[in-house]
Amino acid sequence: MKNTIIIMAGVTIILAAVGVIQQGPEVIVQGCMAGGAMLIRVVPLLIAALILAGMIQVVISRETINKWLGREAGIKGVILGGIAGALIPGGPYVFYPIAASFLLSGAEIGTVVAFVVAKNLWSLSRLPMEVALLGPRLTVIRFIATLIFPILVGVLGNAFFVKYGDRVRAQIREIQKADEES
Amino acid sequence: MITAFIILVIFAVLASAYAYGKGDGSLARGFAIARKTFIGIAPLLLVAFIMAGFIQVVIPPELIRSWLGQESGLKGILIGSIGGALLPGGPYVAFPIIASIFQAGAGMGTAVAFVAGWAMWGIANIPFELAMIGHRFMFLRLALVLIIPPAAGFMANLFF
């Protein structure tokens, strides 16, 4: 948690330094303003996403998750994870807390990887925008060329990284509990 | 943005109503978890948004556009994947830039690699991934998706 903040602050300072060298000191104000404006815009989405993530953890029992998204679910879990990803709208501040809540509720690591990758490749809410801005031909070809990957990475994740999934869970617990220790 | 918000609120309300219907304090516990998570990640989130702001300001889209020109073939696919990864911001920012590169004469494979590079390797997601799910998940995900942008570009060139 502390390390993550330090690393992110370090990267931000490096970016700011590069910006100042390239464009002058006003970059510092512009960067903070751009970030602040983004934060204000997404706060309502963020709150809705966190409430949804919290409810997922209390509403969906461990047995349900195990049956549908857990290890026993196998490829079915990976496919359902992908469909959930396609259905959830919103940016990374929305789907990462939901992905974390799936993992804490006992979903398998491959299922959650499939969820995140499908959010970015199958996203239904993004498709109209993609068609409008990139045209139907490019959109359809892009969709077909990436269609298989959410399932593929989910299966690979479940085949090779189940143990690693426990370490990922431990880290999420650490992130979410940080406020109690300080 | 508004559509996304409405859909999320509907999901959240349905889940909350179900929690309330269970009648065992699930609703209060769900809100408690949401509040705790929010407080826990708030400092990280603040840094994440400032970092995202600087990514947007310091990496100008014109730079990527001029850098790509009319690349096609295997080189175009690789440059497209990396260019996509460096694109800051959400679809509203990224898609118009990709469209302008495609219209400037980049190949189909380059354009597909660009979209996939933005979606899979995108630096815009990284601050939030670090803040909300941690670097262990991020490294695993990046390792698993490493091949996707060039592979998708290659397939697009091969078949279309």
Interface residues (C-beta under 8 A of the other chain):
Chain A: M1 T4 I5 I7 M8 A9 V11 T12 L15 A16 V18 G19 Q22 Q23 V27 Q30 G31 C32 M33 A34 G35 G36 A37 M38 L39 R41 P44 L45 L46 I47 A48 A49 L50 I51 L52 A53 G54 M55 I56 Q57 V58 V59 I88 P89 G90 G91 P92 Y93 V94 Y96 P97 A99 A100 L103 I109 V112 V113 V116 V117 N120 L121 S125 R126 M129 E130 L133 L134 G135 L138 I141 R142 A145 T146 F149 V153 L156 G157 F161 Y164 R167 V168 Q171 I172 E174 I175 Q176 K177 A178 D179 E180
Chain B: M1 T3 A4 F5 I7 L8 V9 F11 A12 A15 S16 Y18 A19 K22 S26 L27 R29 G30 F31 A32 I33 A34 R35 K36 T37 F38 I39 G40 I41 P43 L44 L45 L46 V47 A48 F49 I50 M51 A52 G53 F54 I55 Q56 V57 V58 G90 P91 Y92 F95 P96 I98 A99 F102 M108 A111 V112 V115 A116 A119 M120 G122 A124 N125 P127 F128 E129 L130 A131 M132 I133 G134 H135 R136 F137 L140 R141 L144 V145 I148 A151 A152 G153 M155 A156 F159 F160
